[in-house]
Amino acid sequence: MRFVLYLLMMIAVALSVGFGLSYYALTDGRLFGAVQVGPWTAWPDVGSDAPNPYTRGLLAREATLQLGQAEGLRFSASVDGDEQPLTRECSYRVKGNTPLATAWTLVALDAQGRNIAAPDTQMTMRSSGLARLNDGSIEIGIGTSLMPGNWLELTGSGPFSLVLTLYDTAVFSGFSSDESMPTIIRGNCS
């Protein structure tokens, strides 16, 4: 009788751990196949011919159209450089260099994946329409209050994430030595 109880207990523990880790891998997504560069996270296998099983599960769960591996790479950040969650009650600066790419876009999204840029403003920042600093780097202000220079105006309140999409890039392919990402710096909070 004791053996049967131990066996049932071991099966229950194994199932709990297995299902728990699978759920975590599919909801958080960073456990397997993700590449973290500062606050930015990307999934290079997303557009490949044979993504790993966890990437397939994440794709099925999100049900979003993804870029092919040769088309580009999407980075997302929901925290700033100090690992604090991004919130619309604060202003931010995205500053630094982006990896080499033909073009890139930066967009702010809410938890449901909706664009939260203010109406009648730029819905996304594009690499072709920015004023750059003297050294060629970028500096973009993000928030609900007016900022000088490049500014992505947001509306509402609550958490958000930034999505930086690099088009026609060789980053993480082994053919590029430039894997630097811009930093996200928290400013004033209301």
C-alpha positions in Angstrom: 0.0 0.0 0.0 2.9 2.4 0.8 4.4 1.8 -2.6 1.1 2.7 -4.3 0.9 6.0 -2.3 4.5 6.9 -3.2 3.9 6.1 -6.8 0.7 8.3 -7.0 2.6 11.1 -5.2 5.5 10.9 -7.6 3.1 10.9 -10.6 1.3 14.0 -9.2 4.6 15.8 -8.6 5.9 15.0 -12.1 2.6 16.1 -13.8 2.5 19.3 -11.7 6.1 20.2 -12.5 5.7 19.3 -16.2 2.5 21.2 -16.8 3.8 24.1 -14.7 7.0 24.5 -16.6 5.2 24.2 -19.9 2.7 26.9 -18.9 5.5 29.2 -17.8 7.4 28.6 -21.0 4.3 29.4 -23.2 3.2 32.4 -21.2 6.5 34.1 -20.4 8.3 32.9 -23.5 11.8 33.9 -22.4 12.6 30.4 -20.9 13.5 28.7 -24.2 14.7 30.3 -27.5 14.7 33.9 -26.4 17.6 36.2 -26.7 17.9 39.0 -24.0 20.0 42.1 -24.7 19.5 44.5 -21.8 15.7 45.1 -21.5 15.1 43.9 -25.0 13.9 40.4 -25.8 13.8 38.7 -29.2 13.0 35.3 -30.5 15.3 34.6 -33.5 13.7 31.2 -34.2 10.2 32.7 -34.8 10.6 33.1 -38.5 12.7 30.0 -39.2 11.6 26.9 -41.1 11.8 24.7 -38.0 11.3 26.7 -34.7 11.7 24.8 -31.4 8.5 23.4 -29.8 8.3 26.2 -27.3 8.5 28.9 -30.0 5.8 27.1 -31.9 3.6 27.1 -28.8 4.2 30.8 -28.2 3.3 31.5 -31.9 0.1 29.4 -31.6 -0.9 31.2 -28.4 -0.2 34.7 -29.7 -1.7 34.0 -33.1 0.2 36.9 -34.7 1.8 37.2 -38.1 5.6 37.1 -37.7 8.4 38.2 -40.0 10.4 35.5 -41.7 14.1 35.1 -40.6 15.4 36.9 -43.7 12.8 39.7 -43.4 13.6 41.0 -39.9 13.7 40.6 -36.2 11.3 41.9 -33.5 12.5 43.0 -30.1 10.2 43.8 -27.3 10.8 45.5 -23.9 8.4 45.8 -21.0 11.0 47.1 -18.5 13.5 49.9 -18.6 17.2 49.6 -18.2 16.8 49.4 -14.4 14.4 46.5 -14.7 11.4 48.7 -13.7 8.1 48.1 -15.6 7.3 50.6 -18.3 4.3 52.7 -17.3 2.6 55.6 -19.0 2.8 57.6 -15.8 6.6 58.1 -16.5 8.5 59.5 -19.4 11.4 57.6 -21.0 14.3 58.1 -23.3 15.4 55.5 -25.8 19.0 56.3 -26.4 21.9 54.7 -28.2 22.6 52.8 -31.4 20.5 50.1 -33.1 22.0 47.1 -34.8 22.7 47.4 -38.5 19.4 47.1 -40.4 18.0 48.5 -43.6 15.2 50.1 -41.7 13.5 49.8 -38.2 10.4 50.9 -36.4 9.6 51.6 -32.8 6.0 51.4 -31.5 4.4 51.4 -28.0 1.7 48.8 -27.3 -0.6 48.1 -24.4 -1.1 44.7 -22.8 -3.6 43.7 -25.6 -1.2 44.6 -28.3 -2.9 47.9 -29.3 -0.9 50.9 -30.4 -1.2 53.6 -27.7 0.3 56.5 -29.6 -1.8 59.7 -29.3 -4.3 60.2 -32.1 -3.3 62.6 -34.9 0.4 62.0 -34.1 3.0 59.5 -35.5 1.8 56.0 -34.6 5.3 54.7 -34.9 8.8 56.1 -35.0 10.7 55.2 -38.2 14.5 55.1 -38.7 14.1 57.2 -41.9 12.3 60.1 -40.1 14.5 60.8 -37.1 16.8 63.6 -36.2 20.0 61.8 -35.1 22.7 62.9 -32.7 26.2 64.0 -34.0 27.6 60.5 -33.4 24.8 58.9 -35.4 23.0 57.5 -32.4 19.3 58.0 -31.7 17.5 59.6 -28.8 13.7 59.3 -28.7 11.5 60.7 -25.9 8.5 58.6 -25.0 5.6 59.7 -22.8 2.4 61.6 -22.3 4.1 65.0 -21.8 5.9 67.1 -24.4 9.6 66.5 -24.9 12.1 68.1 -27.2 13.6 66.3 -30.2 12.2 63.0 -31.4 9.0 62.3 -29.4 6.6 59.4 -29.4 3.5 60.8 -27.6 1.4 58.3 -25.6 -2.1 58.4 -24.3 -3.8 56.9 -21.3 -2.3 55.3 -18.2 -1.0 51.9 -17.2 1.7 49.6 -18.3 3.0 49.3 -21.9 5.7 47.7 -23.9 8.0 49.0 -26.6 8.5 47.0 -29.8 11.6 47.6 -32.0 11.4 45.8 -35.3 14.6 45.6 -37.4 14.0 45.0 -41.1 16.6 43.2 -43.3 19.1 42.8 -40.5 22.0 40.3 -39.9 22.0 40.6 -36.1 22.4 37.3 -34.3 23.1 35.5 -37.6 26.8 35.3 -37.1 27.5 37.8 -39.9 27.2 40.9 -37.8 29.5 42.1 -35.0 27.1 44.9 -34.0 24.7 43.5 -31.4 24.2 46.7 -29.4 20.8 47.9 -28.5 19.5 51.2 -27.3 19.0 51.7 -23.6 15.7 52.7 -22.1 16.1 55.4 -19.4 13.3 56.4 -17.0 12.6 60.1 -16.6 10.1 61.9 -14.5 7.0 60.2 -13.2 3.7 61.9 -12.3 
